[in-house]
Amino acid sequence: FELKKIFFLVNDFNEFNFNEYIQKYLKKMDVSIGTNLPAKNENFDLIILWNYKKIIKNISKKNIILFHSSELPDGKGWAPIYYAIKNRKKNYVISGIFADNKVDSGDIIVQAKFQIKDNHTAEFIRKLDSEISIMLIKKILIRFNKKQISGKKQIGKISYNLKRNIEDNKIDVNTKFSSNIDHLRACEQKHPAFFYKNKTKYLIFVEPIEKPNFPKDLEIKFFN
């Protein structure tokens, strides 16, 4: 297995603080991070659009990928962690796909999935999402060592998740608490759920006493 050159394209350097996972899974690889695409994409074995928000036009290279957290083509679009919990999805799925001119529409290279449990919150799943995505990068490079990376076209029913804003986290105090539990689990502490009482705004979040562990049922499937 040869030394591989990897490039993470990020929105801002402060958003990428995953050195722990880089050391765990990509320690023996040449890893670079930047806010603009390299001048020569072919100088890298793999370029990862890491939660990248800008549109890249005329993508044709087969070494540019991204990770989207849904079982594509179901769940394209925004806030996949929130919708996976709020919509009571049985499994959480991370799809490694080729970057494409259309959003979340590239061929699927690999998918990882695990069951969403009652003590899984968005806070915890986001950490899993980052670790598993970096784990998948290593697995992609090993599987396609000295070969062209390939995948399969997306098939099935297409659905889109709408963009959310802060006001969408508001809870109606007149609803039953039980009806808000999944919403509370799906809101992260940096953007918590909230409610108003007599014009006073209160923040609210939930945290399980029994801390969840890394999923033992994690399944990884390639589509080449």
KACOR-V220668 format. One record per backbone hydrogen bond with DSSP energy under -1.0 kcal/mol. NH is the residue of the N-H (numbers start at 0). CO is the residue of the C=O. If there is no record, write none. Layout:
BEGIN
nh = <NH;NH>
co = <CO;CO>
END
This chain:
BEGIN
nh = <5;6;7;8;9;14;15;21;22;23;24;25;28;29;31;33;42;43;44;45;46;47;48;49;49;50;64;65;67;69;71;73;75;77;82;83;84;85;86;87;88;91;93;94;95;96;97;98;104;107;108;109;110;111;112;113;115;119;121;124;125;126;127;128;129;130;131;132;133;134;135;136;137;138;139;140;141;142;143;144;146;151;158;160;167;168;169;170;174;179;183;184;185;190;193;194;196;199;201;203;218;220;222>
co = <29;45;31;47;33;11;12;17;18;19;20;21;25;3;5;7;39;40;4;4;62;6;64;8;47;48;46;96;94;67;69;70;158;160;78;79;80;81;82;84;83;113;111;67;109;65;106;63;101;151;95;95;220;93;218;91;89;116;184;120;121;122;123;124;125;126;127;128;129;130;131;132;133;134;135;136;137;138;139;141;143;107;72;75;164;165;166;193;171;176;179;180;181;187;168;201;199;196;194;192;112;110;108>
END
